[in-house]
Amino acid sequence: MKRFKLPLHLLFSLIFSITFLYNCTENEETIIQEVEQPEEAEPVTLNNDVNDFVWAGLNEVYLWQQDVPDLADDKFETFDEYYTFLNGYNTPESLFDDLLYQKDVVDRFSYIVDDYIELENSFQGTSNSNGLDFGLVRLSGSNDIFGYVRYVANDSDAASKDIKRGDFFLSVDGQQLTINNYVDLLFGSNNTYTLGMAEINNNTIAENGKTVELTKTEFTENPILLNNVIESNGIKIGYLMYNSFVANFDKQLNTAVGELKSNGITELVLDLRYNPGGSVSSAIYLSSMITGQFNGEIFSKEKWNDKYQAYFEANNPEFLINRFSNKLSDDTVINSLNLNKVYILTTESSASASELVINCLRPYIDVVQIGTNTTGKYTASVTLYDSPNFGREEANPDHTYALQPLVLKSANKNGETDYFEGLTPDYTITYDSGSGQTSEGENLVDLGILGDINEPFLAKAISLITGVTSKLNYKKPTMGVEVKALADTKDFTPLGKGMYKNVKLNIKL
């Protein structure tokens, strides 16, 4: 037990008792009588040291620490009380979940992992993956679900197979996907599986007899999927599809933007529709690349829990401010486009750092958001390890648990935050569903080719830029089936829809 401290009034009582006993022994007239003393109860022992780490980490820096009674600084008066409380939980995961503030209602994004090596790899864009990014939807009134391919990562196993964006699959290894088995079949321990492909015809989906075998390996995905220049009506438009804010790729991102700049683009379409977030610093760098004229000005402001907020405001208020930059962390000069307007494509899968870019650019330039509402995550987390200062060094060698709790919420220059329902687009993309109703988002039967001028989301951006509506060379089909979104590939990575900040918690409060 390393971290729990006795309350001050108990410490004072202990000091008084020791002093009193000492004075009595000095008094020769003190009469000591033999009195039968009651047996002292055996002290409570801690069953799992990881539980201590979980409580101490959340008590230290959790964003809503002051709102969770069981995380109060004065919650426990004795070690026995503390240990008894921790021993009431059989696993660190159950303790962690029970200490969260309104889990899945207010706090939807804090999590615990039992393998921080895997977590660290995910921050670098590395995971056990075949490179297929897909969404899963549920058929109306049924437990059966099907998958649709959103994109195929460059240089991946899937990129070498006969599978592409817009394809559907209904089964894995011959088993129909259902609400009860899809996690095990698609995200279980089986690194190689075979997808049973499908087609939608006459408002129904059925397998078409085609199969595709895919194999997962340790794969590092380049988040820059596409970086093209589109010329339309005499205007040079940059199109950048960026699928995760990964700090290891900041230099490649800077190079990609530099290529757009050297090609003389005057407009930029930034595609974040499948970007779940990532590094805060990468979000600042990307925003600085889009602009450039606001170097040193406030990008975002942070709000921590009551303890840390008071400390920072009193001792280091600049810590709470993130500013636009003209250099990367290694002093590489940022390639800035100096734009006054940017077009950003979003869906409900656009989260965290993606939303940070939109919200924090809006006070400075015209951000035209196209698509559907974003996820609604304005909070960021840090990684806590089981060490004296919660850092990676001196981490407990007996386990690889780590915490990824939300520790701050971000606001833009004007203090705008708390977009719990997501950021609302200026232009909503809709399509006609099979029931005759108008639905929002991507039409799964008409996803289009990413980067193609006729792809619905990009086509809308180009029409806004040029003032000319694209003439599609095919008839848009209807959805054909009513579906409900269930999950997507990135929900099952350690990072998930997360935004994280690298910070050393060496503050003594």
C-alpha positions in Angstrom: 0.0 0.0 0.0 1.7 3.2 -1.2 -0.6 6.1 -1.5 -3.4 6.2 1.1 -2.8 8.9 3.8 -4.4 9.1 7.2 -6.6 12.2 7.8 -4.9 14.9 9.8 -7.2 14.6 12.9 -6.1 11.0 13.2 -2.5 11.9 12.9 -2.9 14.5 15.7 -4.6 11.9 17.9 -1.8 9.5 17.3 0.9 12.1 18.2 -1.0 13.1 21.3 -1.3 9.5 22.5 2.4 8.9 22.1 3.2 12.1 24.0 0.8 11.2 26.8 2.3 7.7 27.3 5.8 9.1 27.3 4.9 11.6 30.1 3.4 8.9 32.2 6.5 6.8 32.1 8.5 9.8 33.3 6.3 10.2 36.4 7.7 7.9 39.1 4.4 8.1 41.1 2.4 6.7 38.2 0.7 3.5 39.3 0.5 1.0 36.6 -2.2 -1.6 37.1 -2.4 -4.8 35.3 -5.6 -4.7 33.2 -6.6 -7.4 30.9 -6.5 -5.8 27.4 -8.9 -6.8 24.7 -7.4 -8.6 21.8 -6.7 -6.3 18.9 -8.4 -7.2 15.7 -6.3 -8.4 12.8 -5.6 -5.6 10.4 -7.3 -5.8 7.0 -5.0 -6.8 4.2 -5.4 -5.7 0.6 -6.3 -8.5 -1.8 -5.3 -6.8 -5.0 -2.7 -4.0 -5.3 -4.1 -3.0 -8.7 -7.3 -1.9 -6.9 -5.2 0.6 -4.9 -3.8 1.9 -8.1 -7.2 2.3 -9.6 -8.6 4.3 -6.7 -5.5 6.4 -6.2 -5.3 7.3 -9.9 -8.9 8.4 -10.2 -8.7 10.3 -6.8 -5.7 12.2 -8.1 -6.7 13.4 -11.5 -10.1 12.2 -12.7 -12.1 15.1 -14.2 -15.2 14.5 -12.0 -13.3 13.4 -8.9 -15.1 16.0 -6.8 -18.5 14.6 -7.9 -17.9 11.0 -6.9 -18.4 10.5 -3.1 -16.3 7.3 -3.1 -13.3 9.3 -4.5 -13.4 12.0 -1.9 -10.1 12.9 -0.2 -11.6 12.3 3.2 -13.7 9.2 2.2 -11.6 6.9 4.5 -10.4 7.4 8.0 -8.3 4.3 8.4 -6.4 1.8 6.3 -8.9 -0.9 7.4 -11.8 1.1 6.0 -9.9 1.7 2.7 -8.8 -1.9 2.3 -12.3 -3.2 3.1 -13.7 -0.9 0.4 -11.2 -2.0 -2.2 -11.6 -5.7 -1.3 -15.3 -5.4 -2.1 -14.4 -5.5 -5.8 -13.3 -8.7 -7.4 -11.6 -7.1 -10.3 -9.9 -3.8 -11.1 -12.3 -3.3 -14.0 -15.4 -3.5 -11.8 -13.9 -1.0 -9.3 -12.9 1.3 -12.1 -16.4 1.3 -13.7 -18.1 1.8 -10.3 -16.0 4.9 -9.6 -16.8 6.7 -12.9 -19.2 9.6 -12.8 -22.5 8.5 -14.4 -20.9 5.9 -16.6 -22.2 5.8 -20.2 -24.3 8.8 -19.5 -21.9 11.6 -18.6 -18.6 9.7 -18.8 -18.8 7.6 -21.9 -15.1 7.4 -22.7 -12.9 6.6 -19.6 -11.5 3.1 -19.7 -9.0 0.7 -18.1 -6.7 -1.8 -19.9 -4.8 -4.8 -18.7 -2.1 -4.5 -21.3 -0.6 -1.0 -21.6 1.8 -2.2 -24.3 -1.1 -2.7 -26.7 -2.5 0.7 -25.6 0.8 2.4 -26.4 1.0 0.7 -29.8 -2.5 2.0 -30.6 -1.3 5.5 -29.9 1.3 5.0 -32.5 -1.2 3.7 -35.0 -0.2 0.1 -34.5 -2.6 -2.7 -33.8 -3.5 -6.2 -34.6 -5.3 -5.5 -37.9 -6.0 -6.7 -41.4 -6.5 -3.1 -42.6 -10.2 -3.4 -43.2 -12.2 -0.6 -41.8 -15.9 -1.4 -41.6 -19.2 -0.4 -40.0 -21.7 -2.8 -38.5 -25.4 -2.2 -38.8 -28.4 -4.1 -37.4 -31.3 -5.2 -39.6 -34.6 -3.7 -38.5 -36.5 -6.0 -36.2 -33.8 -8.7 -36.2 -30.8 -9.8 -34.2 -28.9 -10.3 -37.5 -26.4 -7.7 -38.5 -24.2 -7.1 -41.6 -21.0 -5.2 -42.2 -20.1 -2.7 -44.9 -16.6 -1.7 -45.9 -15.8 2.0 -45.3 -12.2 1.9 -46.6 -9.2 -0.3 -46.9 -6.0 0.9 -45.3 -3.0 1.3 -47.7 -0.4 -1.5 -47.7 -2.5 -3.8 -45.5 -3.5 -7.4 -45.9 -7.0 -6.3 -47.0 -5.4 -4.1 -49.7 -4.1 -7.2 -51.4 -7.5 -8.9 -51.4 -10.6 -8.6 -53.6 -12.5 -6.3 -51.2 -13.2 -2.6 -51.4 -15.3 0.3 -50.1 -19.0 -0.3 -50.4 -18.8 -4.1 -50.2 -21.1 -6.0 -47.7 -20.6 -9.1 -45.7 -23.1 -11.2 -43.7 -21.1 -14.0 -42.2 -17.7 -14.9 -40.7 -16.3 -18.4 -41.2 -19.7 -19.6 -42.3 -21.6 -18.2 -39.3 -24.3 -15.6 -39.8 -23.4 -12.4 -37.8 -25.7 -11.7 -34.9 -25.8 -9.3 -32.0 -24.5 -12.1 -29.8 -21.6 -13.4 -31.8 -20.1 -10.5 -33.9 -17.6 -9.5 -31.2 -16.0 -13.0 -31.0 -16.1 -13.6 -34.7 -14.7 -10.2 -35.9 -12.7 -9.0 -32.8 -11.8 -12.3 -31.0 -8.6 -14.3 -31.0 -8.9 -15.6 -34.5 -6.4 -13.7 -36.6 -7.5 -15.2 -39.8 -11.2 -15.4 -40.8 -13.2 -15.7 -44.0 -16.0 -13.2 -44.8 -19.1 -14.3 -46.6 -19.8 -11.4 -48.9 -23.3 -10.2 -49.7 -25.4 -7.9 -51.9 -28.5 -5.8 -51.5 -31.3 -6.3 -54.0 -35.0 -5.6 -53.9 -34.8 -4.3 -50.3 -33.2 -7.4 -49.0 -29.6 -8.5 -48.3 -28.3 -12.0 -49.1 -25.0 -13.7 -49.5 -23.7 -13.8 -53.1 -21.4 -16.8 -52.8 -18.2 -14.8 -52.7 -15.7 -15.2 -49.8 -12.7 -13.2 -48.8 -10.1 -14.5 -46.4 -8.3 -11.9 -44.3 -5.4 -12.2 -41.8 -4.5 -9.8 -39.0 -0.9 -8.9 -38.2 0.8 -6.2 -36.2 0.0 -3.3 -38.6 0.8 0.4 -38.5 -1.9 2.3 -40.4 -0.9 5.6 -42.0 -3.7 7.9 -41.1 -3.3 9.9 -44.3 -5.4 7.7 -46.6 -5.8 10.2 -49.5 -4.1 13.5 -50.4 -5.2 14.8 -53.8 -5.6 17.9 -55.8 -8.9 18.3 -57.6 -9.4 20.9 -60.3 -13.0 22.0 -60.8 -14.2 25.1 -62.7 -10.7 26.6 -62.6 -10.3 26.1 -58.9 -7.6 24.0 -57.3 -9.1 22.1 -54.3 -7.0 20.0 -51.9 -8.7 16.9 -50.6 -7.1 15.3 -47.5 -8.6 12.2 -45.9 -7.1 11.9 -42.4 -8.3 9.0 -40.3 -6.6 9.3 -36.9 -4.5 11.9 -35.0 -1.3 10.0 -34.6 1.7 11.9 -33.3 4.2 9.6 -35.1 2.8 10.8 -38.4 2.9 14.5 -37.8 5.9 15.0 -40.1 4.1 13.0 -42.9 1.0 15.1 -42.4 3.1 18.2 -42.6 4.6 16.9 -45.9 1.2 16.1 -47.3 0.0 19.6 -46.6 3.2 20.9 -48.1 2.4 19.0 -51.3 -1.0 20.6 -51.5 0.5 24.0 -50.9 3.1 23.5 -53.6 0.4 22.5 -56.1 -1.3 25.9 -55.5 -4.5 24.9 -53.9 -6.8 27.7 -52.8 -9.5 25.6 -51.1 -9.3 22.5 -48.8 -11.7 19.7 -48.1 -10.7 17.9 -44.9 -12.3 14.5 -44.6 -12.6 13.4 -40.9 -15.7 11.3 -41.3 -14.0 8.1 -39.9 -11.5 9.9 -37.6 -12.1 9.0 -33.9 -9.5 11.3 -32.6 -6.1 10.9 -30.9 -3.3 13.3 -30.0 -4.2 16.8 -28.9 -0.9 18.1 -30.2 -1.6 16.6 -33.7 -4.9 18.5 -33.7 -3.1 21.7 -32.9 -0.5 21.1 -35.7 -3.2 20.3 -38.3 -5.1 23.4 -37.4 -1.9 25.4 -37.7 -1.3 23.9 -41.1 -4.7 24.9 -42.3 -4.2 28.5 -41.1 -0.7 29.8 -40.2 -1.8 33.4 -39.6 -2.6 32.8 -35.9 0.7 31.6 -34.5 0.9 32.0 -30.7 -2.8 32.7 -30.3 -5.2 30.6 -28.2 -6.2 27.4 -29.8 -8.0 25.8 -26.9 -8.4 26.2 -23.1 -8.6 23.4 -20.6 -10.7 22.7 -17.5 -9.3 20.0 -15.1 -10.8 18.7 -11.8 -11.2 21.2 -8.9 -7.8 20.3 -7.3 -5.7 20.6 -10.4 -7.6 23.6 -11.8 -7.0 25.5 -8.6 -3.3 24.6 -8.7 -2.8 25.5 -12.3 -4.6 28.8 -12.0 -2.5 29.8 -9.0 0.9 28.5 -10.2 0.9 28.0 -13.9 -2.1 29.4 -15.8 -0.4 29.1 -19.1 -0.5 25.3 -18.7 -4.3 25.5 -19.3 -3.8 27.1 -22.7 -2.9 25.4 -26.0 -1.7 27.7 -28.7 -1.3 27.6 -32.5 2.2 26.8 -33.5 4.5 27.3 -36.4 6.7 24.3 -35.6 6.3 20.7 -34.9 7.7 19.2 -31.6 11.0 18.5 -33.3 11.2 22.2 -34.6 10.2 21.3 -38.2 8.6 24.3 -39.7 4.9 23.8 -40.3 3.7 24.1 -43.9 0.8 26.5 -43.5 -1.9 27.1 -46.1 -3.1 30.5 -44.6 -6.7 29.7 -45.4 -9.7 31.7 -44.2 -12.1 28.9 -44.9 -12.0 25.1 -44.7 -14.6 22.4 -45.6 -14.7 19.5 -43.2 -16.6 16.3 -43.8 -18.0 14.5 -40.7 -20.2 11.6 -39.5 -21.2 10.3 -36.1 -17.8 8.5 -36.2 -15.9 11.9 -36.1 -14.9 12.3 -32.5 -12.5 14.0 -30.0 -9.6 15.6 -31.7 -11.6 15.8 -34.9 -14.2 17.8 -33.1 -11.4 19.8 -31.4 -10.2 21.0 -34.8 -13.7 22.1 -35.8 -14.6 23.8 -32.6 -11.3 25.6 -32.1 -10.9 26.8 -35.7 -14.4 28.4 -35.7 -13.5 31.5 -33.8 -10.8 32.3 -36.4 -12.0 31.1 -39.8 -15.1 30.0 -41.6 -15.5 26.2 -41.0 -18.0 24.7 -43.3 -19.1 21.4 -41.8 -20.7 18.9 -44.2 -22.3 15.5 -43.3 -23.9 14.6 -40.0 -23.5 15.4 -36.3 -20.2 14.3 -34.8 -19.9 12.0 -31.7 -19.9 14.7 -29.0 -16.6 14.2 -27.1 -15.0 17.4 -25.8 -12.9 15.7 -23.2 -9.3 14.4 -23.2 -7.6 11.7 -21.2 -4.1 10.8 -19.9 -2.5 7.4 -19.4 -1.8 6.5 -15.8 0.6 3.8 -14.8 1.0 2.1 -11.4 4.0 4.1 -10.3 4.7 6.7 -7.6 3.9 9.6 -10.0 1.6 7.6 -12.3 4.3 7.8 -15.1 5.7 5.0 -17.3 9.0 4.9 -15.4 9.1 2.8 -12.3 5.8 1.2 -13.3 4.9 -1.8 -11.1 6.5 -4.8 -12.9 3.9 -7.2 -11.5 1.2 -6.2 -13.9 0.5 -4.2 -17.1 -2.7 -2.4 -16.1 -3.1 1.2 -17.1 -5.9 3.8 -16.7 -7.1 6.1 -19.4 -9.4 8.4 -17.5 -10.9 11.6 -18.7 -9.0 14.4 -17.0 -9.9 17.6 -18.8 -12.5 19.2 -21.1 -11.5 21.5 -23.9 -13.1 24.8 -24.9 -12.3 27.1 -27.8 -11.0 30.6 -27.6 -14.6 31.8 -26.8 -15.1 29.2 -24.1 -17.5 27.1 -26.2 -17.5 23.4 -25.0 -19.9 20.8 -23.7 -21.2 19.8 -27.2 -22.5 16.5 -25.8 -24.8 15.9 -28.7 -22.0 16.5 -31.2 -21.2 19.4 -33.6 -24.1 20.1 -36.0 -23.2 20.4 -39.7 -23.9 23.4 -41.8 -25.0 21.1 -44.6 -26.5 17.7 -43.7 -26.1 14.9 -46.2 -29.3 12.9 -46.7 -30.6 10.1 -48.9 -33.9 8.3 -49.6 -34.2 5.1 -47.6 -36.1 2.0 -48.7 -39.2 3.0 -46.7 -39.5 6.3 -48.6 -38.2 8.2 -45.6 -35.3 10.7 -45.8 -32.3 9.6 -43.7 -29.2 11.4 -42.7 -25.6 10.2 -43.4 -24.0 7.9 -45.9 -26.2 5.8 -48.1 -24.7 2.4 -47.7 -25.8 1.3 -51.2 -24.2 4.5 -52.7 -21.1 5.1 -50.7 -19.2 6.2 -53.8 -15.4 6.2 -54.3 -13.4 8.2 -51.8 -11.7 11.1 -53.5 -14.0 10.9 -56.6 -15.8 14.1 -57.4 -19.1 12.2 -57.5 -18.8 10.8 -54.0 -21.8 12.4 -52.2 -20.0 14.1 -49.3 -17.1 15.4 -51.5 -19.5 16.4 -54.3 -21.4 18.6 -51.9 -18.2 20.4 -50.8 -17.1 20.9 -54.4 -20.5 22.3 -55.3 -20.3 24.8 -52.4 -16.8 25.8 -53.5 -17.5 26.2 -57.2 -21.2 27.2 -57.1 -21.9 24.4 -59.6 -23.8 21.2 -58.7 -22.1 18.0 -59.8 -23.9 16.0 -62.4 -23.7 12.4 -61.3 -23.3 9.9 -64.0 -25.5 7.3 -62.4 -28.8 7.1 -60.7 -28.7 7.1 -56.9 -30.2 3.9 -55.5 -32.2 3.9 -52.4 -31.0 2.2 -49.2 -33.4 -0.7 -49.6 -33.3 -1.8 -45.9 -33.9 -0.1 -42.6 -30.8 -0.3 -40.4 -29.5 0.9 -37.1 -25.8 1.6 -36.6 -24.2 -0.7 -34.1 -20.4 -0.3 -34.1 -17.4 0.2 -36.3 -13.8 -1.1 -36.4 -12.3 1.7 -34.4 -14.6 1.0 -31.4 -12.6 -2.1 -30.8 -9.1 -0.6 -30.8 -7.6 0.3 -27.4 -7.8 4.0 -28.2 -11.3 3.9 -29.5 -12.9 7.3 -29.9 -10.3 8.9 -27.6 -8.4 12.2 -27.3 -5.3 12.0 -25.2 -2.7 14.4 -24.0 0.9 13.6 -23.1 1.6 15.1 -19.7 3.7 14.2 -16.7 1.8 14.3 -13.4 4.6 15.4 -11.1 2.6 18.0 -9.3 2.5 17.9 -5.5 -1.0 19.1 -4.4 
